[in-house]
Amino acid sequence: MLLRRRIWMLVDVALIVLALMAVVRLGSRVWRHRGTDTTPPRLIVAGSVLDLPAGQLRHYDRHVVLRARTTCPACDKSIPFFQEVSRRVRALPSTRLTVLTDEPVEEMTRWLAARNIQVAGVVHVAEPYRLGLLLIPTVLITDRAGTVSDILVGEPTPELQATFLTRLAGTPSAPPVDNSHYVEEIDEALLAQRARQRPVTVLDIRSRVAFAAAHWPGALNIPYDELPVRAVRELAAATPLIIDCSRSESLRCRATARELGTQRTAAVSIAFR
């Protein structure tokens, strides 16, 4: 009898151990899945909802949200515009100006203070692209719920800046501002057809190693990190541009297309593989 009891105790212990191992294994799989989720978020556009950390958009009817970096050349060029936005927001009692950055908050706060850009708060967001904010700078106007009504990306023209400030003042007749540039998305068959019909520039923004392994015939390789320097010099503004892109890089390709669209007179398309 004693032996039988001991056997059953051992069986119970073994079952408990197996159950705990199953729970640990399942938990680790879930955690790994969360950490490696590569589903690309949608780029922020007018009508999107900006999903900021809880509480960031409460208590005010409208928000101006600026995504910036201290090392961003376009941000430096836009300082007078940011200063004017800051000045006007301070005169609007129901509006708040917030800066989003992936840099240390203290570093961004010093950068803003040195340039006399007064803001209500600086929020650290480790991965801004997860919010759909890939281009720097990006300036948004949202309501209390985070719905975006106006958006400026990159280095907008003085006319767009003036319209943005008019919208900020609440002028009802002013049209919404959105220079985020919708781009056409095509497949490789249509890319081949267009390449036969007329001159086009096919741009590959992958690394040199990936480009060397395989690429579209005649494509120009400018790795993504080199675009700010090389794009203006090497991409003819009047020639249609097609970005050759894999689905896994869709967010980066869409952001590139929108950014280049502000610098060009010809259309920008994305060809997905």
C-alpha positions in Angstrom: 0.0 0.0 0.0 2.8 2.4 0.9 4.6 1.6 -2.3 1.4 2.3 -4.3 0.9 5.6 -2.7 4.5 6.7 -3.4 4.0 5.7 -7.1 0.9 7.8 -7.4 2.7 10.7 -5.7 5.5 10.4 -8.2 2.9 10.3 -11.0 1.2 13.5 -9.7 4.6 15.3 -9.4 5.5 14.3 -13.0 2.2 15.6 -14.3 2.6 18.9 -12.5 6.1 19.3 -13.9 4.9 18.5 -17.4 2.1 21.0 -17.1 4.5 23.7 -15.8 6.9 23.0 -18.7 4.1 23.3 -21.2 3.0 26.7 -19.7 6.6 28.0 -19.8 7.1 26.8 -23.4 3.8 28.4 -24.5 4.7 31.7 -22.8 8.1 31.8 -24.4 6.6 31.3 -27.8 4.1 34.1 -27.3 6.8 36.4 -26.1 9.1 35.6 -29.0 6.2 36.2 -31.4 5.5 39.6 -29.8 9.2 40.6 -30.0 9.6 39.7 -33.7 6.3 40.9 -35.0 7.1 42.4 -38.4 3.6 43.4 -39.5 4.2 46.9 -40.9 2.0 49.6 -39.5 0.3 52.0 -41.9 1.9 55.3 -42.5 0.1 58.2 -40.8 -2.1 60.2 -43.1 -5.0 62.6 -42.8 -7.9 60.6 -41.2 -5.6 58.2 -39.4 -5.7 57.9 -35.6 -2.4 58.6 -33.8 -2.1 56.0 -31.1 0.0 57.8 -28.4 0.6 56.4 -24.9 -2.4 56.6 -22.7 -3.2 60.1 -21.4 -1.1 62.0 -23.9 -4.1 63.4 -25.8 -6.5 64.2 -22.9 -7.7 67.5 -21.6 -7.2 69.5 -24.8 -9.5 69.8 -27.8 -6.6 69.9 -30.3 -3.0 68.8 -30.4 -0.1 69.7 -32.6 2.3 66.8 -32.6 5.9 67.2 -33.9 8.1 64.3 -34.6 11.7 65.5 -34.7 15.3 64.6 -34.0 18.3 66.7 -32.9 20.4 65.4 -35.8 17.8 65.9 -38.5 19.0 68.4 -41.2 15.4 69.0 -42.3 14.5 69.9 -38.7 17.2 72.5 -38.6 15.9 74.1 -41.8 12.4 74.1 -40.4 13.2 75.9 -37.1 11.6 79.2 -38.1 8.4 77.3 -38.9 8.5 75.4 -35.7 9.0 78.6 -33.7 6.0 80.1 -35.3 3.9 77.0 -34.6 5.0 77.2 -31.0 4.1 80.9 -30.7 0.7 80.4 -32.2 -0.2 77.3 -30.1 0.6 79.2 -26.9 -2.0 81.8 -27.9 -4.7 79.0 -28.3 -6.0 77.9 -24.9 -7.5 74.7 -26.2 -4.4 73.5 -28.1 -1.2 71.7 -27.0 2.1 71.2 -28.7 3.9 67.9 -28.0 7.2 66.6 -29.5 7.8 62.9 -30.1 11.3 61.7 -30.2 13.2 58.4 -30.1 16.2 60.2 -28.4 16.5 60.9 -24.7 13.9 63.4 -23.5 16.6 65.6 -21.8 18.6 65.8 -25.1 15.5 66.9 -27.1 14.4 69.3 -24.4 17.8 71.1 -24.6 17.6 71.2 -28.4 14.2 72.8 -28.3 15.2 75.3 -25.6 18.3 76.4 -27.5 16.1 77.2 -30.5 13.3 78.9 -28.5 10.7 76.3 -29.4 8.4 76.1 -26.4 6.3 73.0 -26.1 4.0 71.5 -23.5 5.8 68.2 -23.4 8.4 65.9 -24.9 7.4 62.2 -25.2 9.9 59.5 -25.7 8.7 56.8 -28.2 11.2 54.1 -28.8 9.9 53.1 -32.2 8.0 56.0 -33.8 7.6 54.0 -37.0 5.2 51.7 -35.1 2.9 54.8 -34.9 3.2 55.3 -38.6 5.7 58.1 -38.2 8.7 57.4 -40.3 9.5 60.7 -42.0 11.4 63.4 -40.1 10.1 65.9 -39.4 6.4 65.2 -39.3 3.9 67.8 -38.0 0.3 66.8 -37.3 -2.9 68.5 -36.1 -5.2 66.0 -34.2 -8.3 66.2 -32.2 -8.8 64.9 -28.6 -9.2 61.4 -29.9 -6.0 61.5 -31.9 -7.7 61.7 -35.4 -5.3 63.5 -37.8 -6.8 66.4 -39.7 -3.6 67.9 -41.1 -0.1 66.6 -41.8 3.1 68.1 -43.1 6.2 65.9 -43.7 9.7 66.7 -44.7 10.5 70.2 -45.8 7.2 71.7 -47.0 6.9 74.7 -49.2 6.3 78.2 -47.6 2.8 78.0 -49.1 2.0 74.8 -47.3 3.4 76.1 -44.1 1.2 79.2 -44.4 -1.9 77.1 -45.0 -1.0 74.9 -42.0 -0.8 77.9 -39.8 -4.1 79.1 -41.1 -5.6 75.7 -40.3 -4.1 75.9 -36.8 -5.9 79.2 -36.3 -9.2 77.4 -37.0 -10.1 79.2 -40.2 -13.0 77.1 -41.5 -12.5 78.0 -45.2 -8.9 76.8 -45.3 -8.5 73.4 -46.9 -6.9 70.5 -44.9 -3.1 70.2 -45.4 -1.6 66.9 -46.4 1.6 66.6 -48.3 2.2 63.0 -47.4 1.7 62.1 -51.1 -0.3 59.0 -51.9 1.7 56.8 -54.3 0.6 54.2 -56.8 1.4 50.6 -56.0 1.9 48.2 -58.9 3.2 44.7 -59.5 6.3 43.5 -61.4 4.3 42.8 -64.6 3.2 46.5 -64.8 6.7 47.6 -64.0 8.0 45.6 -67.0 5.3 47.1 -69.2 6.0 50.6 -68.2 9.8 50.1 -68.6 9.1 49.0 -72.2 6.8 51.9 -73.0 9.0 54.9 -71.8 12.1 55.7 -69.9 11.7 55.1 -66.1 14.1 55.0 -63.2 13.9 51.8 -61.2 15.2 52.5 -57.7 16.4 49.7 -55.3 16.9 51.0 -51.7 18.2 47.7 -50.3 21.8 47.2 -49.1 24.6 46.7 -51.6 24.9 43.1 -50.6 21.2 42.4 -51.2 21.4 44.3 -54.5 24.4 42.3 -55.7 22.6 39.0 -55.0 19.6 39.9 -57.2 18.0 43.0 -58.7 15.8 44.3 -61.5 17.8 44.8 -64.7 19.0 48.3 -65.0 18.0 49.3 -61.5 19.8 52.0 -59.6 20.9 51.0 -56.1 20.8 53.8 -53.5 20.7 52.2 -50.0 18.0 53.7 -47.8 20.5 55.3 -45.4 22.2 57.1 -48.4 19.0 58.6 -49.9 19.2 62.0 -48.2 22.6 62.6 -49.8 22.4 60.8 -53.2 18.8 61.2 -54.2 18.9 64.8 -55.2 22.1 64.3 -57.3 21.2 61.0 -58.9 17.5 60.9 -59.5 16.2 63.0 -62.4 13.2 64.9 -61.1 11.3 64.8 -64.4 11.7 61.0 -65.0 9.0 58.6 -63.6 10.4 56.8 -60.6 9.5 53.2 -59.6 10.8 51.8 -56.3 11.4 48.1 -56.5 10.3 46.7 -53.2 9.7 43.5 -51.3 6.5 43.2 -49.2 8.6 42.9 -46.0 10.0 46.4 -46.7 6.7 48.0 -47.6 6.7 50.6 -44.8 10.1 51.8 -45.7 9.3 51.9 -49.4 6.1 53.8 -48.9 7.9 56.4 -46.7 10.6 56.7 -49.3 8.1 57.3 -52.1 6.3 60.0 -50.1 9.5 61.7 -49.2 10.9 61.7 -52.8 7.5 62.8 -54.0 8.0 66.2 -52.4 11.1 66.7 -54.5 9.9 65.6 -57.9 7.7 66.7 -60.8 7.2 63.2 -62.2 5.2 60.4 -60.6 6.5 58.0 -58.0 5.3 54.4 -57.9 6.1 51.3 -55.9 6.5 47.9 -57.6 6.0 45.0 -55.1 7.7 41.7 -55.5 
